Amino acid sequence: METARVLVAADKFKGSLTAVQVAERVTAGLRRVVPGLAVETLPVADGGDGTVAAAVAAGFERREARVTGPLGDPVTAAYALRGDTAVVEMAEASGLQHLPDGVFAPLTATTYGSGELLKAALEAGATTIVFGVGGSATTDGGAGMLAALGARFLDADGKPVGPGGGPLATLAEADLTGLDPRLKDVDLILASDVDNPLTGPKGAPEVYGRQKGASEEDIAVLDAALTHYASVLGPHTAALPGAGAAGGIGYGALVALGARFRPGIEVMLDVLGFAPALARATLVITGEGSLDEQTLHGKAPAGVAAAARAAGIEVVAVCGRLALPPEALEKAGIRRAYALAELEPDPAVSMAQAGPLLERAAESIARDFLAG
């Protein structure tokens, strides 16, 4: 009989456990039932927050840079480096986590720090940059990022337009000639789990603006400003998949930096070395905080399950809450899902006790799939 070897490739449980902690808790629960079980852990991410942490867990070196936060204040942001490959997470510089509680700046939050973070990766010698975008506090179409990399955005008087998406309504000229020349020699991969266009009913302001504090009026202002911005930069690209990612930073990367768009989980599985780890496994455990309809659209567990199914390896999932019927799980390639909500129905308690509960869920997996 083949010796069991488990690969734990799960994303974070947002608000409760990091992807690394998820892997540790699952491993502990499995080994309580099957002592000495061979377990390999590969924390994963889909390009959003937690992407740098997943790269570091896979052996990349953590680097830090002092950059401009979304409100203009300095923040410390991390990126990951291995050889000449860097993993840069825009949320580290321009993410919602840098906003004080209840403070939003939908019209003026800037991605300038994301450009500074990309520059830090260039200065470290990176020639391949995986640019994970998601969790942004911004809706500026990547204008701030491009300004940090040497672009100039001027109004009718020849003065620089202000930070954020709102002031782009006054844009008269976009001068990209000063962009960092090193960008021409870099393979920049835009890694995102969303494929929205820049503007319109499925665009960045309409779909994601509210979570960044935008009112209905703000959303209309931002949509008009970004439409104008795109008309100055290159309107043909505004509808490209991924252009609307992270408040339109995808658009700036695609049109001005020559980035190529790839689903975040696909590129991260490549970068993290998932294929060789999968080849060693007899069972894969994936998961995230909430397994729901969104999971099926490019989130980490769906990507892991698809790759494992293609290799003929069984997949089970762990999650905080399960909002998918068995047939949807099966279609995604997940044999069974174990939800913490089944063990503790109170969501607040479940989040607070996520670690011990996850160990109990892993014990159940071990009994159902590995014992005997």
N, C-alpha and C positions, 0 to 999 in steps of 0.2 A: 504494500500500500504506500502511496506517495506521502512523504512527510509534509505535514501542513506548514505553510509559510504565509503569513498574513502581511499584506501591505495596507497600512493605514494612511490614506491620502484624502484628508478632510480639510475643509476651510474652517475659519473661525466660527464660533457661536457669538454673534455680535452682541456686545454688552455684557457677556459672561466669561467667555474663554477665548484665548488666542488659538490659532491653528496648532501651534506647538503644544499648548496645554491640552487641547482636544486629543492629540496623538498620545500624550503621556497618560491621560486618564483612561483612554480606550485600552492601551497596552496593559495598564495595571489590572483592569477588570478582566481582560482575556487571560492573563497569567494566573489570576486567582483560581480560575477553573482548570486551566491547562498549564501547570508549572513548566517553565523552560520552553514554552512555545516560541518559535522563531517569528519575530515581528520586526518588520522594517517600517519606519515612519518617514513620510514625505509630506509635510504640511504644504497645502496648495492654496493658491489665490487666483482670482480671475482678472487681475489688473487693477482692481479697486484697492481700498485700504487693506493693509496686511500683505501686500505684494512684496515689499522689501523684506519684511520679516520672513516670508516664505523662502525668498532667495538666500537670506543669511542662514536659515536652518538647513538649506541644501548645500552650504559650503562657500557661499559668496562672502566677501569681506564687507562689513558694515562701515560706511564712511559718513561723515556728517559735514554739513555746510551751513553757514549762517546766511539766511536769505530773507527776502521781504514777504511777510505774511499777507493774507488776503485783505486785511484792513490797513496795510502799509507799515505795520510794526515789524521789527525783526523777529524771526523765529528760527529755531534749529531744526533742520530737515535732514533726514537720512536717505542715502541711496546705497545700492549694493554693487560691488565690483568683483569680477573674477576674470583675470587676464585682461583682454580688451573688450569684454562685454559688461555693460552696466545695466542695472535695473533701476529705473527712476519712477517713483510713484508721485504723481502730481498732488495727491492729497497730503503728502508730507509737507509740501510748501503752501498749498492753496486750498486745503481741505476744510470742511465744516468743523473739524476738531479744533481749529485755531480761532474759532469765534467764541467769545464769552457767552455764557448761557443767556439765551433770549435776545442776543444781539445779532442782527443780520444787516447786510449792506448789499441788497440785490442789484442796485444800479451802479455801485462803485467798487465792489470787491474785485481785486485784480489777480491775474495769474503771473504777475511779474516774477514772483519767487520761483515759480515752476521753470521759467526761462533761466533764472540764476542756477537752479539745480541742474538743468541740462548742461549749462556752461561748466559747472563743477565736474560733471562726468567727462566732458570734452577735455578739460584740463588734466584729468586723471589718465588720459590716453585712450578712452573708450572709442572704438570704431563701430561697434554695434551697440545700440541703445534700445532697450525695451522700455517704452514709455507707457506705463500703466496709468490709465485715466479713469477717475470715478471718485465719488465722495467729495466733489468740489463745492466750495462756497461761492463760486464765481459764475458769471454768465457774460464773459467779455470776448467770446469768440477767439480766445488765445491772443488777443492784441497785447496784453501785458507781457505774456511769455515772449512774443516776438520783439517787443521793445527792449526787453532785457538782453536779447540776443543781437541787438543792433539795428532793428527796424525803426523807422520814424513815422509817426502818425500825426498829421498836421491838420489844423482847421483852416478856414478861408484866409485867416490873417497870418498863416505860416507858423502858428504857435502849436506846441504839442497838445493833443486832446487830453482830457483828464483820465484818471484811472477808471476802469470798470466798463460795463456794457452800455450804460446810459449815454455817456459823452460821445460814443461813436456816431451818434446822430449828427454830430457837427463835423465829422471827418470829411476833408476835402482832398487830401493826398496821402497815399501810402507809399513810402519810400523803403524798399526792401534791399537796396544796394549795399547797405552797411551791415547786413547779416553776417554773423561769424563765418569766415570762409571755411573753417574746419567742418561745417555742417555738410558741405558738398561731398566729403569723403566718408560720411557716416551712413550706415544702414539704420535708419530710425523706424522702429516698428511701433505703430500705434496699437496698443493692446487694450481692448475695451469689451465689456459684455453688453454694450448697447450699440445699435446700428442706426439711431435716429439721424435724420437730416438736421441741418443747422436751424432752419426756421419753419414756420407753418404749423398746422395742427399737430404734427408729430415732432416738432422741433424742440430745441433745448429750452427756450423760455416757457412754452406751453406745458411741456411734459414734466420738467424738473424745477421750474422756477419757484413753485410754491414751497417746496422743501427748503429753499434758500431764503425764505421770508418775503418773496415777491407777492404783492397784491395783484388783483386783476388788472389794475391800471399799469403797474410796473411791468407786467407780462407783455401788455400791448406796446409799451415804450421800448422794452428790450427787443421784441420781435421786429419792430420797425427799425431800430438802431442796427441790429445785426443784419437785416435785409439790406440796409444802406451800406454797411461795412463790406458785405459780400459783393455788392455792385461795384465797389471801388477796387477790391482785391481780385475778384474773379468769380462771377456769379455761377459759372458752369459747375463749380465744385460744391456749392452749398447743399446740393441734394445727395452728395456722396454718402454711402453708409459710413457711419462713425463720425460724420462732420458735427453732429450735435452732441457728441460725447462730452461730459464734464463741462457743461456750459459753453459748448462750442470750441473748446480748446482743440478738439479733434480737427475742426475746420482749419484753424491756424496751422496745425502741424501738417495737414495734408496739402494745403495750397501753397504754403510758404517754405516749408522745411522738407518737402519731398518725402514725407512719411508714407509708409504703406500700412493699411489697416488689416489687422488680423484679430479674430476673436480672442479675447484675453486669455481664456483658459487653455486654448490650443497652444499659444505661444509660450505660456508659462509652463505647461507640461513639457514642452521641448527644452526650455531653459533649465528646468529643475531636474531633468534626467529621468522622467517618468517611464519611458519605454523600457530601459534596462531593468528598472525596479519591478515593473509589471511582469517582465519575463521570468523573474524569480518567484513570483507569487502564485499561490493556489487559491487564495481568497482575498478580495479587496474590500476594505471598509472605507466608505466615503461619507460625506455629510456636511451640514451647515446648520445654522440656528433655526431657520425655517425652510422646510421643504414645501414649496408651493408652486403656483403656476409660473412665477418668475424663474424658479430653478431650471425649468425646462428650456428657457431661452438664454442659453449661454453661460449659466452659472457653473461654478466649479464642480459640484457633484454630477451634473449632467455630462460634462466633458470627461470626467474620470470614468463614469459608467459606460459612456459610448466607446472609449478606448479599450476598456477592459472587456466589454462584450465582443468587440472586434477580435480580441485575442482569445476569446472563448473562456474567460475567467469570470467566475461568479462574483457578484457585487451585492453587498448589503449596505444600508445607510443608517447613520445616527442623526438625530435632529432634536431641536428643542420642541418644536411643534410640527405636526404633519398635516398638511392641507391638500394632499393629493390622494385620489382613490387608488386602490391596488392596480387597476388597469393602466393608469398613467405611469405609475412606478415601473410596471413591467415593460411598458413601451419605451421607457427611458433606459432600460437595461438594469434596473434595480430589483433584485429578487424580493427583498423585504426591508422595511424601514422600522427602526426602533426609536420611538419618540419619548423624550423625557416627560412630556405632558401625560403620558400613560401611567407614569410612576408618581407624578406630582401634578395634579390638575391646576393648582393655583400658579398662574404665570410668574408672579413676583417671587414666590418661594422657589419655583423651578429654576429661575434665573440665578437666584442667590445660592442655590445648592447644586448648580449645574455640574460641578466636578464630581461629587459623590454619586449623583444620579447617573451620570454618564458611565461611571465605573460599573454600576448595577446593570445598565443597558448592555455594556460589553460582556458582562458575565452571562447574560441571556444569549447573546450571539455565540459565545463560546460553547454553551450547552447545546444550542440548536444546530450549530454548524461544525463544531470542532471536537467536542468530547466524544470519546469512544470511537 
